[in-house]
């Protein structure tokens, strides 16, 4: 029997009704970068994006910018989603072991073989379902992905990974594990690092703190990113996933 991860935050973080959800996402694109124009190409430039995971009413139009550029760059066959673990369930780094993820827009196939391979790389990484039951940081990305691929003759798979442990060692190990499996065909893969930045602070303070981590991201410096989070008390919840993406980028020479 196939194992399906059911939606946990539909009706809370985004609309539960399929038609309403499609219209809502379309409106987010129109409010932000404009309607996406997905293309399929053999050569792609984007290896990953950083995407927020608050409710769509708060950060959906910001997320739309990342997905707009993904669509224009060429849709990949595999999408690795890495997010922080907000629930405290599961293991240090939890790779979803099931077959499908479901949202109001339907089900998406999980790349099970890729997940098994990544989990075998190091003891910190394991196949674990518990971390994904109620975790919203990856779920809110899936409807955007489905929106881009709808109506296209292109099969794609996802691989959801959550990080409870987000230190430099964990990010480096997961980055190396992912690189090991995508290095020879990285055009077929996209990494989505899910995070919000500073929480619950005045705008001026948030901009100042966020600049420390944004500068590290722009410099592709995962160590500086994590060190700045600690040093400047930045309430960025997904610094581990973003650092992992940066490690993969460095290993790919990007």
Buried (B, 14 or more C-beta within 10 A) or exposed (E): EEEEBEBBBBEEBBBEEBEEBBEBBBBBBEEBBEEBEBEEEEEBEBBBBBBBBBBBEEBBBBBBBBBBBBBBBBBBBBBBBBBBBBBEBBBBBBBBBBBBBBBBBEBBEBBBEBBEBBBEBBEBBBBBBBBBEEBBBBBBBBBBBBBBBEEEEEEBBBBBBBBBBBBBEBBBBBBBBBBEBBEEEBBEBBBBBBBBBBEEBEEEEBEBBBEBBBEBBEEBBBBBBBBBBEEBEBBBBBBBBBBBBBBBBBBEEE
